[in-house]
Amino acid sequence: MVESSKIKRLREKLCLSQEKLARLADVSNNTIINIEAGKQQNPTVDTIKKIAKALNVPIEDLIK
């Protein structure tokens, strides 16, 4: 399960909008919105990898 609040904190720390993170991670803006809102608690491993890479953190940092 992904830590939605951690993704949001990291994104905000980097001064990224949800849209900018989505572009950097090559995922849809709705994916980022839903993950951060807790509506999508189990995104694919590929999606988590992309977000972790865009945030410059290890994938383990995003998983509970």
Biopython code that builds the backbone (N, CA, C, O; Angstrom):
import numpy as np
from Bio.PDB.StructureBuilder import StructureBuilder

atoms = [
    (1, "MET", "N", (0.839, -1.178, 0.000)),
    (1, "MET", "CA", (0.000, 0.000, 0.000)),
    (1, "MET", "C", (0.887, 1.245, 0.000)),
    (1, "MET", "O", (1.905, 1.296, 0.690)),
    (2, "VAL", "N", (0.495, 2.224, -0.766)),
    (2, "VAL", "CA", (1.287, 3.440, -0.922)),
    (2, "VAL", "C", (0.926, 4.463, 0.167)),
    (2, "VAL", "O", (-0.226, 4.547, 0.593)),
    (3, "GLU", "N", (1.912, 5.226, 0.601)),
    (3, "GLU", "CA", (1.694, 6.268, 1.606)),
    (3, "GLU", "C", (1.337, 7.566, 0.897)),
    (3, "GLU", "O", (2.216, 8.320, 0.482)),
    (4, "SER", "N", (0.047, 7.818, 0.765)),
    (4, "SER", "CA", (-0.417, 8.985, 0.006)),
    (4, "SER", "C", (0.038, 10.296, 0.630)),
    (4, "SER", "O", (0.405, 11.226, -0.089)),
    (5, "SER", "N", (0.020, 10.384, 1.950)),
    (5, "SER", "CA", (0.414, 11.639, 2.597)),
    (5, "SER", "C", (1.902, 11.925, 2.379)),
    (5, "SER", "O", (2.306, 13.085, 2.290)),
    (6, "LYS", "N", (2.704, 10.885, 2.295)),
    (6, "LYS", "CA", (4.142, 11.074, 2.078)),
    (6, "LYS", "C", (4.406, 11.590, 0.662)),
    (6, "LYS", "O", (5.260, 12.454, 0.461)),
    (7, "ILE", "N", (3.680, 11.067, -0.303)),
    (7, "ILE", "CA", (3.830, 11.547, -1.680)),
    (7, "ILE", "C", (3.489, 13.030, -1.739)),
    (7, "ILE", "O", (4.208, 13.814, -2.358)),
    (8, "LYS", "N", (2.395, 13.411, -1.096)),
    (8, "LYS", "CA", (1.992, 14.817, -1.103)),
    (8, "LYS", "C", (3.045, 15.690, -0.415)),
    (8, "LYS", "O", (3.392, 16.754, -0.929)),
    (9, "ARG", "N", (3.552, 15.259, 0.726)),
    (9, "ARG", "CA", (4.575, 16.038, 1.441)),
    (9, "ARG", "C", (5.839, 16.209, 0.588)),
    (9, "ARG", "O", (6.392, 17.304, 0.492)),
    (10, "LEU", "N", (6.283, 15.116, -0.023)),
    (10, "LEU", "CA", (7.483, 15.184, -0.861)),
    (10, "LEU", "C", (7.260, 16.091, -2.066)),
    (10, "LEU", "O", (8.133, 16.873, -2.442)),
    (11, "ARG", "N", (6.091, 15.977, -2.658)),
    (11, "ARG", "CA", (5.757, 16.807, -3.822)),
    (11, "ARG", "C", (5.768, 18.283, -3.442)),
    (11, "ARG", "O", (6.337, 19.114, -4.149)),
    (12, "GLU", "N", (5.135, 18.596, -2.321)),
    (12, "GLU", "CA", (5.080, 19.991, -1.880)),
    (12, "GLU", "C", (6.464, 20.508, -1.477)),
    (12, "GLU", "O", (6.786, 21.674, -1.706)),
    (13, "LYS", "N", (7.273, 19.645, -0.882)),
    (13, "LYS", "CA", (8.629, 20.036, -0.496)),
    (13, "LYS", "C", (9.441, 20.437, -1.728)),
    (13, "LYS", "O", (10.281, 21.334, -1.660)),
    (14, "LEU", "N", (9.187, 19.769, -2.847)),
    (14, "LEU", "CA", (9.881, 20.070, -4.096)),
    (14, "LEU", "C", (9.187, 21.178, -4.898)),
    (14, "LEU", "O", (9.592, 21.504, -6.014)),
    (15, "CYS", "N", (8.130, 21.751, -4.300)),
    (15, "CYS", "CA", (7.359, 22.829, -4.960)),
    (15, "CYS", "C", (6.790, 22.382, -6.301)),
    (15, "CYS", "O", (6.808, 23.136, -7.275)),
    (16, "LEU", "N", (6.290, 21.163, -6.344)),
    (16, "LEU", "CA", (5.691, 20.628, -7.565)),
    (16, "LEU", "C", (4.172, 20.620, -7.433)),
    (16, "LEU", "O", (3.638, 20.282, -6.377)),
    (17, "SER", "N", (3.491, 20.986, -8.489)),
    (17, "SER", "CA", (2.040, 20.820, -8.525)),
    (17, "SER", "C", (1.740, 19.353, -8.820)),
    (17, "SER", "O", (2.622, 18.598, -9.229)),
    (18, "GLN", "N", (0.497, 18.964, -8.609)),
    (18, "GLN", "CA", (0.110, 17.593, -8.949)),
    (18, "GLN", "C", (0.293, 17.358, -10.447)),
    (18, "GLN", "O", (0.732, 16.290, -10.872)),
    (19, "GLU", "N", (-0.048, 18.360, -11.224)),
    (19, "GLU", "CA", (0.089, 18.240, -12.677)),
    (19, "GLU", "C", (1.551, 18.077, -13.091)),
    (19, "GLU", "O", (1.869, 17.257, -13.952)),
    (20, "LYS", "N", (2.439, 18.860, -12.477)),
    (20, "LYS", "CA", (3.867, 18.771, -12.809)),
    (20, "LYS", "C", (4.424, 17.404, -12.418)),
    (20, "LYS", "O", (5.184, 16.807, -13.181)),
    (21, "LEU", "N", (4.054, 16.901, -11.235)),
    (21, "LEU", "CA", (4.510, 15.575, -10.821)),
    (21, "LEU", "C", (3.999, 14.518, -11.794)),
    (21, "LEU", "O", (4.732, 13.600, -12.161)),
    (22, "ALA", "N", (2.756, 14.649, -12.204)),
    (22, "ALA", "CA", (2.189, 13.690, -13.161)),
    (22, "ALA", "C", (2.994, 13.676, -14.456)),
    (22, "ALA", "O", (3.272, 12.610, -15.004)),
    (23, "ARG", "N", (3.367, 14.855, -14.943)),
    (23, "ARG", "CA", (4.165, 14.931, -16.179)),
    (23, "ARG", "C", (5.542, 14.319, -15.969)),
    (23, "ARG", "O", (6.021, 13.560, -16.811)),
    (24, "LEU", "N", (6.185, 14.646, -14.844)),
    (24, "LEU", "CA", (7.522, 14.107, -14.572)),
    (24, "LEU", "C", (7.502, 12.582, -14.432)),
    (24, "LEU", "O", (8.439, 11.897, -14.843)),
    (25, "ALA", "N", (6.423, 12.068, -13.849)),
    (25, "ALA", "CA", (6.318, 10.630, -13.618)),
    (25, "ALA", "C", (5.691, 9.888, -14.799)),
    (25, "ALA", "O", (5.632, 8.658, -14.802)),
    (26, "ASP", "N", (5.229, 10.629, -15.790)),
    (26, "ASP", "CA", (4.570, 10.042, -16.957)),
    (26, "ASP", "C", (3.359, 9.205, -16.556)),
    (26, "ASP", "O", (3.166, 8.084, -17.027)),
    (27, "VAL", "N", (2.548, 9.788, -15.669)),
    (27, "VAL", "CA", (1.263, 9.188, -15.282)),
    (27, "VAL", "C", (0.204, 10.274, -15.425)),
    (27, "VAL", "O", (0.539, 11.448, -15.581)),
    (28, "SER", "N", (-1.059, 9.896, -15.375)),
    (28, "SER", "CA", (-2.109, 10.902, -15.527)),
    (28, "SER", "C", (-2.224, 11.762, -14.268)),
    (28, "SER", "O", (-1.889, 11.332, -13.165)),
    (29, "ASN", "N", (-2.705, 12.977, -14.466)),
    (29, "ASN", "CA", (-2.931, 13.875, -13.346)),
    (29, "ASN", "C", (-3.936, 13.253, -12.377)),
    (29, "ASN", "O", (-3.780, 13.368, -11.161)),
    (30, "ASN", "N", (-4.968, 12.594, -12.913)),
    (30, "ASN", "CA", (-5.971, 11.941, -12.067)),
    (30, "ASN", "C", (-5.353, 10.854, -11.202)),
    (30, "ASN", "O", (-5.807, 10.631, -10.080)),
    (31, "THR", "N", (-4.341, 10.182, -11.695)),
    (31, "THR", "CA", (-3.658, 9.153, -10.900)),
    (31, "THR", "C", (-3.042, 9.786, -9.664)),
    (31, "THR", "O", (-3.206, 9.270, -8.558)),
    (32, "ILE", "N", (-2.335, 10.899, -9.835)),
    (32, "ILE", "CA", (-1.714, 11.586, -8.699)),
    (32, "ILE", "C", (-2.786, 12.082, -7.733)),
    (32, "ILE", "O", (-2.663, 11.904, -6.521)),
    (33, "ILE", "N", (-3.828, 12.699, -8.265)),
    (33, "ILE", "CA", (-4.921, 13.212, -7.428)),
    (33, "ILE", "C", (-5.538, 12.085, -6.612)),
    (33, "ILE", "O", (-5.743, 12.231, -5.407)),
    (34, "ASN", "N", (-5.834, 10.961, -7.260)),
    (34, "ASN", "CA", (-6.481, 9.840, -6.568)),
    (34, "ASN", "C", (-5.567, 9.185, -5.543)),
    (34, "ASN", "O", (-6.031, 8.779, -4.478)),
    (35, "ILE", "N", (-4.290, 9.075, -5.843)),
    (35, "ILE", "CA", (-3.350, 8.489, -4.885)),
    (35, "ILE", "C", (-3.248, 9.388, -3.651)),
    (35, "ILE", "O", (-3.325, 8.908, -2.520)),
    (36, "GLU", "N", (-3.075, 10.682, -3.873)),
    (36, "GLU", "CA", (-2.944, 11.608, -2.747)),
    (36, "GLU", "C", (-4.218, 11.688, -1.917)),
    (36, "GLU", "O", (-4.152, 11.903, -0.707)),
    (37, "ALA", "N", (-5.367, 11.520, -2.544)),
    (37, "ALA", "CA", (-6.647, 11.573, -1.829)),
    (37, "ALA", "C", (-6.971, 10.247, -1.140)),
    (37, "ALA", "O", (-7.957, 10.151, -0.409)),
    (38, "GLY", "N", (-6.149, 9.234, -1.371)),
    (38, "GLY", "CA", (-6.395, 7.934, -0.760)),
    (38, "GLY", "C", (-7.440, 7.104, -1.483)),
    (38, "GLY", "O", (-7.878, 6.072, -0.975)),
    (39, "LYS", "N", (-7.842, 7.547, -2.663)),
    (39, "LYS", "CA", (-8.848, 6.812, -3.444)),
    (39, "LYS", "C", (-8.231, 5.651, -4.216)),
    (39, "LYS", "O", (-8.924, 4.706, -4.594)),
    (40, "GLN", "N", (-6.937, 5.729, -4.444)),
    (40, "GLN", "CA", (-6.218, 4.668, -5.150)),
    (40, "GLN", "C", (-5.075, 4.227, -4.239)),
    (40, "GLN", "O", (-3.967, 4.759, -4.312)),
    (41, "GLN", "N", (-5.358, 3.252, -3.385)),
    (41, "GLN", "CA", (-4.402, 2.838, -2.364)),
    (41, "GLN", "C", (-3.408, 1.800, -2.845)),
    (41, "GLN", "O", (-2.375, 1.596, -2.208)),
    (42, "ASN", "N", (-3.696, 1.146, -3.947)),
    (42, "ASN", "CA", (-2.810, 0.102, -4.462)),
    (42, "ASN", "C", (-2.486, 0.324, -5.937)),
    (42, "ASN", "O", (-2.879, -0.476, -6.786)),
    (43, "PRO", "N", (-1.768, 1.414, -6.248)),
    (43, "PRO", "CA", (-1.375, 1.614, -7.644)),
    (43, "PRO", "C", (-0.380, 0.535, -8.063)),
    (43, "PRO", "O", (0.191, -0.156, -7.220)),
    (44, "THR", "N", (-0.183, 0.401, -9.349)),
    (44, "THR", "CA", (0.742, -0.621, -9.839)),
    (44, "THR", "C", (2.166, -0.297, -9.402)),
    (44, "THR", "O", (2.496, 0.852, -9.110)),
    (45, "VAL", "N", (2.986, -1.313, -9.363)),
    (45, "VAL", "CA", (4.394, -1.138, -9.006)),
    (45, "VAL", "C", (5.046, -0.185, -9.996)),
    (45, "VAL", "O", (5.867, 0.646, -9.608)),
    (46, "ASP", "N", (4.693, -0.296, -11.257)),
    (46, "ASP", "CA", (5.252, 0.581, -12.285)),
    (46, "ASP", "C", (4.927, 2.049, -11.984)),
    (46, "ASP", "O", (5.788, 2.919, -12.115)),
    (47, "THR", "N", (3.699, 2.312, -11.587)),
    (47, "THR", "CA", (3.286, 3.674, -11.252)),
    (47, "THR", "C", (4.064, 4.195, -10.048)),
    (47, "THR", "O", (4.525, 5.336, -10.054)),
    (48, "ILE", "N", (4.212, 3.369, -9.023)),
    (48, "ILE", "CA", (4.952, 3.777, -7.826)),
    (48, "ILE", "C", (6.412, 4.050, -8.178)),
    (48, "ILE", "O", (7.004, 5.010, -7.683)),
    (49, "LYS", "N", (6.993, 3.207, -9.033)),
    (49, "LYS", "CA", (8.384, 3.410, -9.466)),
    (49, "LYS", "C", (8.546, 4.748, -10.171)),
    (49, "LYS", "O", (9.505, 5.479, -9.918)),
    (50, "LYS", "N", (7.607, 5.067, -11.055)),
    (50, "LYS", "CA", (7.669, 6.317, -11.801)),
    (50, "LYS", "C", (7.568, 7.523, -10.870)),
    (50, "LYS", "O", (8.296, 8.503, -11.028)),
    (51, "ILE", "N", (6.660, 7.440, -9.901)),
    (51, "ILE", "CA", (6.489, 8.549, -8.958)),
    (51, "ILE", "C", (7.732, 8.692, -8.086)),
    (51, "ILE", "O", (8.200, 9.805, -7.846)),
    (52, "ALA", "N", (8.264, 7.577, -7.616)),
    (52, "ALA", "CA", (9.477, 7.615, -6.791)),
    (52, "ALA", "C", (10.631, 8.242, -7.569)),
    (52, "ALA", "O", (11.376, 9.057, -7.026)),
    (53, "LYS", "N", (10.778, 7.867, -8.823)),
    (53, "LYS", "CA", (11.853, 8.428, -9.654)),
    (53, "LYS", "C", (11.662, 9.928, -9.834)),
    (53, "LYS", "O", (12.625, 10.690, -9.750)),
    (54, "ALA", "N", (10.423, 10.362, -10.082)),
    (54, "ALA", "CA", (10.141, 11.787, -10.270)),
    (54, "ALA", "C", (10.409, 12.582, -8.989)),
    (54, "ALA", "O", (10.811, 13.744, -9.046)),
    (55, "LEU", "N", (10.184, 11.945, -7.834)),
    (55, "LEU", "CA", (10.425, 12.607, -6.544)),
    (55, "LEU", "C", (11.859, 12.416, -6.057)),
    (55, "LEU", "O", (12.261, 12.979, -5.039)),
    (56, "ASN", "N", (12.622, 11.614, -6.796)),
    (56, "ASN", "CA", (14.022, 11.345, -6.459)),
    (56, "ASN", "C", (14.177, 10.672, -5.085)),
    (56, "ASN", "O", (15.034, 11.043, -4.283)),
    (57, "VAL", "N", (13.322, 9.675, -4.846)),
    (57, "VAL", "CA", (13.391, 8.902, -3.601)),
    (57, "VAL", "C", (13.320, 7.414, -3.943)),
    (57, "VAL", "O", (12.811, 7.047, -5.002)),
    (58, "PRO", "N", (13.826, 6.557, -3.054)),
    (58, "PRO", "CA", (13.677, 5.120, -3.291)),
    (58, "PRO", "C", (12.210, 4.713, -3.194)),
    (58, "PRO", "O", (11.450, 5.298, -2.423)),
    (59, "ILE", "N", (11.822, 3.729, -3.961)),
    (59, "ILE", "CA", (10.441, 3.256, -3.953)),
    (59, "ILE", "C", (9.990, 2.849, -2.553)),
    (59, "ILE", "O", (8.818, 2.999, -2.205)),
    (60, "GLU", "N", (10.910, 2.342, -1.762)),
    (60, "GLU", "CA", (10.573, 1.905, -0.385)),
    (60, "GLU", "C", (10.050, 3.049, 0.464)),
    (60, "GLU", "O", (9.283, 2.827, 1.400)),
    (61, "ASP", "N", (10.456, 4.266, 0.147)),
    (61, "ASP", "CA", (10.008, 5.434, 0.910)),
    (61, "ASP", "C", (8.521, 5.719, 0.697)),
    (61, "ASP", "O", (7.905, 6.424, 1.497)),
    (62, "LEU", "N", (7.948, 5.184, -0.362)),
    (62, "LEU", "CA", (6.548, 5.471, -0.690)),
    (62, "LEU", "C", (5.588, 4.366, -0.291)),
    (62, "LEU", "O", (4.375, 4.505, -0.450)),
    (63, "ILE", "N", (6.123, 3.271, 0.225)),
    (63, "ILE", "CA", (5.287, 2.109, 0.546)),
    (63, "ILE", "C", (5.191, 1.943, 2.063)),
    (63, "ILE", "O", (6.171, 2.102, 2.791)),
    (64, "LYS", "N", (3.978, 1.619, 2.512)),
    (64, "LYS", "CA", (3.757, 1.387, 3.939)),
    (64, "LYS", "C", (4.251, 0.019, 4.319)),
    (64, "LYS", "O", (4.155, -0.371, 5.482)),
]
sb = StructureBuilder()
sb.init_structure("model")
sb.init_model(0)
sb.init_chain("A")
sb.init_seg("    ")
for serial, (resi, resn, name, xyz) in enumerate(atoms, 1):
    if name == "N":
        sb.init_residue(resn, " ", resi, " ")
    sb.init_atom(name, np.array(xyz, "f"), 0.0, 1.0, " ", f" {name:<3s}", serial, name[0])
structure = sb.get_structure()
